[in-house]
Every structure is written in structure tokens, then in C-alpha cells.
Amino acid sequence: FGIDVVIKLNNRKVLAGIAEWIGEADRIIDITVAIDKMDKIGLDKVNEEMMAKGIPAEAVEKLKPVLLLEGSNEEKVATLRGVLAESATAQKGLDELEEVLRYVAESDVKCEVELDLTLARGLNYYTGAILEVKALGVEMGSISGGGRYDNLIGKFVGENVAACGFSIGFERIFGILSDMNRSA
């Protein structure tokens, strides 16, 4: 459609490993719901929300440099490999992220793909890679998002079914296209 976008990528296993690393593995939902709001409310408010949910200030402080991690996707993965070396779950998630990034590099994707550790998709049914597509140059949330969820369908059909899915915000896309047409 001619909309400039960035694809944000993360992995729930990496987030689970981060929660283990800060000593709050049982608080993964509270952590992911809070950090998923980072681009909307900022780091200070995210930290306040986590502490209000009972996550200790020391754990919140330990998490901060991970949330603010910068560099190329490869540099971020390398840093996380070292920081989260003790978490088998995180290492599996990093393997999966590297695989996705390798596929992207071999494809014809024409937009930036960014490993974003604040992308959490606060819904707990995601089990692997998660993504959001964000339009650049507009004040709006994502225009598409989704990920891998291995256990969700099994709750309804009684057997384990691996799945991936995503949603597309047609109204948001239409709004962006309308704005682009007005400014053209």
C-alpha cells in the first residue's frame, strides 16, 4: 500500500528467560503486560506498574538495561546469549529468533525488521515468536500483530496443535491511507 513500516520481533521464550533471570519467573504475565506498554507510557511508568504489582525494585532495576538494549539484531542476540546463559528457555527462544532473522535476511522483505525486547504481546497464550507491524511516521499502535501459540487450540479440540496467527487492523490501515491521500 506504500506505507512505510517496521516489523518488530521478539520471542516469548526470551521474555520467560528474562523473567527467570531477574528472579520473577512466576510473574511473567505481570512483567509482559507492563513492558508491552513501554512505547505508550515510557520506562518510568512501566517500572511503577511492575512495582505496583509486587515485583521488587531490585528486579525492576535489573530488567532496565535489557529493555533499553540497543544495537543491531545480531548484537542484541549476542548480548542476550551472555546475559541469559543460564536459561535454557531463553536460549531456545534466541535460537528461534536467529532462525526467523535468517529467513528474513534470505527473503525479499523490503522493510526494517527489529528485535524489540519491549514487544511482549501481553497475551499469555503466545509461546514462541511474536511480531507487530508498525507504521512509521504516524502516532498509532500496530497495524498488524501476532505470533506462535502452541497450546491455545488444544484447549478447544483436546489435542496439542501448533499454530501461528496474526491480525490486521484494516481500519488503521485505511486511516493511514486516507491521511496519505490528503497530504499528497
BALUM-190120 format. One record per residue (C-alpha): residue in three letters; x negated, y negated, z negated. Coordinates in steps of 0.2 Angstrom, whole numbers, padded with zeros to 4 digits, always signed. Each point is the difference from the previous one (the first is absolute). Layout:
<atoms>
ALAXYZ/...
</atoms>
This chain:
<atoms>
PHE+0000+0000+0000/GLY-0015-0011+0000/ILE+0000-0002-0019/ASP-0017+0000-0008/VAL-0001+0013-0014/VAL-0012+0008-0012/ILE+0003+0018-0006/LYS-0003+0002-0018/LEU-0005+0018-0006/ASN-0003+0008-0016/ASN+0003+0018-0008/ARG+0010+0004-0015/LYS-0013+0013-0005/VAL-0013-0014-0001/LEU+0012-0010-0011/ALA+0002+0015-0011/GLY-0019+0002-0002/ILE-0001-0019-0004/ALA+0013+0003-0014/GLU-0010+0015-0007/TRP-0016-0011+0001/ILE+0007-0014-0011/GLY+0007+0013-0012/GLU+0019-0002+0004/ALA+0004+0015+0012/ASP+0017+0001-0009/ARG+0004-0018+0005/ILE-0002+0002+0019/ILE+0018-0006+0003/ASP-0002-0016-0011/ILE-0017-0003+0008/THR+0006+0002+0018/VAL+0016-0010-0002/ALA-0010-0014-0007/ILE-0015-0001+0013/ASP+0012+0002+0014/LYS+0005-0018-0004/MET-0017-0007+0001/ASP+0002-0010+0016/LYS+0017-0007-0007/ILE-0004-0005-0018/GLY-0020+0001-0001/LEU-0012+0009-0011/ASP+0004-0009-0016/LYS+0018+0004+0001/VAL-0003+0018+0005/ASN-0012+0001-0015/GLU+0013-0007-0012/GLU+0013+0012+0007/MET-0011+0015-0003/MET-0004-0006-0018/ALA+0019-0003-0003/LYS+0003+0018+0005/GLY-0013+0006-0013/ILE-0015+0002+0010/PRO-0015-0005-0011/ALA-0010-0016+0004/GLU-0016+0010+0002/ALA+0008+0011+0013/VAL+0007-0015+0010/GLU-0017-0009-0001/LYS-0009+0016+0007/LEU+0013+0001+0014/LYS-0003-0018+0006/PRO-0016+0002+0010/VAL+0008+0015+0009/LEU+0015-0011+0005/LEU-0012-0014+0006/LEU-0012+0012+0009/GLU-0005-0008+0017/GLY-0010+0005+0015/SER+0003+0011+0015/ASN+0011+0016-0002/GLU-0016+0010+0000/GLU-0008-0010-0013/LYS+0016+0001-0011/VAL+0001+0019+0002/ALA-0019+0002-0004/THR+0002-0011-0016/LEU+0016+0010-0005/ARG-0009+0016+0002/GLY-0013-0005-0013/VAL+0012-0008-0012/LEU+0012+0014+0001/ALA-0012+0014+0001/GLU+0007+0010-0014/SER+0018+0000+0007/ALA+0003+0015+0012/THR+0017-0008+0004/ALA-0008-0016+0005/GLN-0013+0008+0010/LYS+0013+0010+0010/GLY+0009-0016+0003/LEU-0016-0008+0006/ASP-0003+0015+0012/GLU+0018-0003+0007/LEU-0003-0019+0002/GLU-0016+0003+0009/GLU+0009+0012+0012/VAL+0014-0012+0004/LEU-0013-0014+0003/ARG-0010+0012+0011/TYR+0016+0003+0010/VAL+0003-0019+0001/ALA-0018-0003+0006/GLU+0003+0013+0014/SER+0017-0007+0005/ASP+0005-0015+0010/VAL+0007-0010-0015/LYS-0002-0018+0004/CYS+0002-0008-0017/GLU-0010+0000-0016/VAL+0002+0015-0012/GLU-0004-0005-0018/LEU-0003+0011-0015/ASP+0010-0010-0013/LEU-0001+0007-0018/THR+0015-0011-0005/LEU+0011+0009+0012/ALA+0009+0012-0011/ARG+0018+0003+0007/GLY+0007+0000-0018/LEU+0010+0015+0004/ASN-0006+0015-0009/TYR+0005+0013+0014/TYR-0015-0004+0011/THR-0014+0012-0002/GLY-0013-0004+0013/ALA-0004-0014+0013/ILE+0011-0015-0002/LEU+0001-0015+0012/GLU+0008-0017+0004/VAL+0000-0010+0015/LYS+0000-0019-0004/ALA+0002-0014+0012/LEU-0014-0013+0000/GLY+0004-0018-0001/VAL+0017+0001-0008/GLU+0006+0000-0018/MET+0008+0017-0001/GLY-0002+0017-0007/SER-0003+0015+0011/ILE+0009+0003+0016/SER-0003+0019-0001/GLY-0006+0012-0013/GLY-0001+0018-0006/GLY-0011+0014-0003/ARG-0001+0019-0004/TYR+0011+0008-0012/ASP-0002+0019-0003/ASN+0013+0003-0014/LEU+0015-0011+0004/ILE+0009+0011+0013/GLY-0003+0016-0010/LYS+0011-0008-0014/PHE+0014+0001+0012/VAL-0003+0016+0010/GLY-0008+0011-0014/GLU-0016+0003+0009/ASN-0016-0010+0002/VAL-0001-0011+0016/ALA-0014-0011+0004/ALA+0006-0016+0008/CYS-0004-0018+0006/GLY+0012-0014+0003/PHE+0001-0019+0002/SER+0012-0013+0001/ILE+0001-0015+0012/GLY+0007-0017-0005/PHE+0009-0005+0016/GLU+0008-0015-0008/ARG-0017-0006-0005/ILE-0007+0003+0017/PHE+0014-0009+0009/GLY-0003-0015-0012/ILE-0018-0001+0005/LEU+0004+0002+0018/SER+0013-0014-0002/ASP-0012-0011-0008/MET-0013+0003+0013/ASN+0012-0004+0014/ARG+0005-0016-0009/SER-0018-0006-0001/ALA-0005+0005+0017/
</atoms>
